[in-house]
Amino acid sequence: MRKKIKVAIAGVGNCASALIQGIEYYNSNGNDSSMNPDLKIKESDGQSSMKDTANSSSTDNHIGLTSYNIGGYEPGDIEFVAAFDIADTKVGLDLSDAIFASPNNAIKIIDVPNFDVKVQKGDVLDGAGKHFSEKVTISDKQTTDIAQVLKDTNADVLVNYLPVGSRTATRNYAEKCLESGVAFVNAIPVFVASDTNWQKRFVEKNIPCAGDDVMSQLGATVVHKTLAKLWVDRGVIIDETYQLNVGGDMDFYNMLDEDRLEDKRVSKTSAVRAMVPYDIPMRIGPSDYVSFLKNDKVCYIYMKGRFFGKVPVELDLKLRVPDAYNSSGVMIDALRASKIALDRNISGPLESISAFCFKHPPIQMPYSQAKSNFMDFVNGKRDR
Ligand SMILES: NC(=O)c1ccc[n+]([C@@H]2O[C@H](COP(=O)([O-])OP(=O)(O)OC[C@H]3O[C@@H](n4cnc5c(N)ncnc54)[C@H](O)[C@@H]3O)[C@@H](O)[C@H]2O)c1
């Protein structure tokens, strides 16, 4: 019998939907017959289908993952045991239905079975911002005892997927993890794993934490920080840069409220700034809401500088991605590695997992270094 990773989710939005569907997809061994037919690449498109290539093997079906097996754990070893939300469209539903409830609009890639896990109502606190409240009605069901649910379900890890700006609500879930002995994986830009006071508290309770603000697989942050590092390594002086992002989901609608954005700007900017050993004008962050983009996110990166002979050079890049799916593979890695930390009785901030999987980790480093440290951690060559 395989060892399971028991996961609780706070915030059943688009990211939760993509994570859960993705795990179902890879658990069915990336079998194309189980996949939404609209998403299959057709031979007539001039490309080979994932299933039908001459060398179709399990490796083909694991496309999109860093690694199918990490430290003995496969995606299908992740099991959802509890879920918390506050929206009346989601609370009370089975998690398998709640992920498709309004206002979620991440694309559907696969049917998921009933989990027999009811979404329970968490403490609202600052989870509902002013834009959120225009589109979502808060459930009138009774608030649950989160720490008790985490204990009763024997959760290993709680993943925090609350809206940007949910500082108090995020800290409340972190407290419940400390109370119930559950590891905390923080996908959002509220600083817990990267905050020294919280780090101490997780060490004292002998519980691991990882975060903060998940860094997408091929998202604006990893592309921008890698380009900045490349320019610096190649002797190109960067004079100025911006990264503008637009999207059409609740995440972007909520982020129209500049008051909730402070930590998001700090998180995204610090990831790029850490790659450049001098100060430059930089503007990085979410920029607007465009409803017809739905869960697609479009990012524009601009960099201007000087290379050989002080001759000017400019770069303009556009990247369009289904946003929620962009973070799911990374989260699968973060959850598996956090479970490895639990197995090894490692507590406090998980430095290499956080540097590899998150934008605002306790220690910021170039992506290649972060990946190498992460693999060393998984293979038992690093402590944390
Ligand atoms: N690639 C990505 O999508 C990506 C990358 C980095 C960070 N993030 C962050 O991850 C978070 C989740 O993103 P999303 O697209 O799923 O957002 P979303 O708005 O679709 O989902 C948030 C969910 O949290 C629920 N919620 C609000 N307050 C709550 C509370 N107090 N308790 C429990 N649930 C509560 C909402 O009802 C909603 O279901 C956001 O903060 C986003 O910025 C996403």
The ligand as a MOL file (V3000), in Angstrom:
LIG
                    3D

  0  0  0     0  0            999 V3000
M  V30 BEGIN CTAB
M  V30 COUNTS 44 48 0 0 0
M  V30 BEGIN ATOM
M  V30 1 N -0.7190 30.7930 -11.0230 0
M  V30 2 C -1.5900 31.1910 -10.1060 0
M  V30 3 O -2.7780 31.0630 -10.2880 0
M  V30 4 C -1.0700 31.7800 -8.8170 0
M  V30 5 C 0.2890 32.0440 -8.6740 0
M  V30 6 C 0.7350 32.6220 -7.4750 0
M  V30 7 C -0.1570 32.8980 -6.4580 0
M  V30 8 N -1.4730 32.6360 -6.6240 0 CHG=1
M  V30 9 C -2.3760 33.0000 -5.5380 0
M  V30 10 O -3.1230 31.8760 -5.0860 0
M  V30 11 C -4.3390 32.3570 -4.5000 0
M  V30 12 C -5.4920 31.5550 -5.0500 0
M  V30 13 O -5.6770 31.8660 -6.4110 0
M  V30 14 P -7.0510 31.4730 -7.1350 0
M  V30 15 O -6.8910 31.8450 -8.5540 0
M  V30 16 O -7.4480 30.1090 -6.7630 0 CHG=-1
M  V30 17 O -8.0460 32.5270 -6.4240 0
M  V30 18 P -9.6150 32.4470 -6.3210 0
M  V30 19 O -10.0910 33.8190 -6.0590 0
M  V30 20 O -10.1590 31.6850 -7.4840 0
M  V30 21 O -9.8540 31.5270 -5.0010 0
M  V30 22 C -9.7970 31.9930 -3.6890 0
M  V30 23 C -10.7920 31.1920 -2.8700 0
M  V30 24 O -10.6360 31.5270 -1.5020 0
M  V30 25 C -11.9380 31.5830 -0.9090 0
M  V30 26 N -11.8610 32.3200 0.3410 0
M  V30 27 C -11.8640 33.6660 0.5750 0
M  V30 28 N -11.7200 33.9070 1.9120 0
M  V30 29 C -11.6570 32.7110 2.5310 0
M  V30 30 C -11.4950 32.3160 3.8920 0
M  V30 31 N -11.4180 33.2160 4.8600 0
M  V30 32 N -11.4490 30.9870 4.1430 0
M  V30 33 C -11.5450 30.0530 3.1550 0
M  V30 34 N -11.6780 30.3810 1.8570 0
M  V30 35 C -11.7300 31.6900 1.5390 0
M  V30 36 C -12.7810 32.2090 -2.0150 0
M  V30 37 O -14.1590 32.0310 -1.8160 0
M  V30 38 C -12.2480 31.4670 -3.2410 0
M  V30 39 O -12.9380 30.2610 -3.4170 0
M  V30 40 C -4.4230 33.8500 -4.8420 0
M  V30 41 O -3.9880 34.6000 -3.7360 0
M  V30 42 C -3.4410 33.9810 -5.9830 0
M  V30 43 O -2.9090 35.3050 -6.1100 0
M  V30 44 C -1.9500 32.0780 -7.7770 0
M  V30 END ATOM
M  V30 BEGIN BOND
M  V30 1 1 1 2
M  V30 2 2 2 3
M  V30 3 1 2 4
M  V30 4 1 4 5
M  V30 5 2 4 44
M  V30 6 2 5 6
M  V30 7 1 6 7
M  V30 8 2 7 8
M  V30 9 1 8 9
M  V30 10 1 8 44
M  V30 11 1 9 10
M  V30 12 1 9 42
M  V30 13 1 10 11
M  V30 14 1 11 12
M  V30 15 1 11 40
M  V30 16 1 12 13
M  V30 17 1 13 14
M  V30 18 2 14 15
M  V30 19 1 14 16
M  V30 20 1 14 17
M  V30 21 1 17 18
M  V30 22 2 18 19
M  V30 23 1 18 20
M  V30 24 1 18 21
M  V30 25 1 21 22
M  V30 26 1 22 23
M  V30 27 1 23 24
M  V30 28 1 23 38
M  V30 29 1 24 25
M  V30 30 1 25 26
M  V30 31 1 25 36
M  V30 32 1 26 27
M  V30 33 1 26 35
M  V30 34 2 27 28
M  V30 35 1 28 29
M  V30 36 1 29 30
M  V30 37 2 29 35
M  V30 38 1 30 31
M  V30 39 2 30 32
M  V30 40 1 32 33
M  V30 41 2 33 34
M  V30 42 1 34 35
M  V30 43 1 36 37
M  V30 44 1 36 38
M  V30 45 1 38 39
M  V30 46 1 40 41
M  V30 47 1 40 42
M  V30 48 1 42 43
M  V30 END BOND
M  V30 END CTAB
M  END
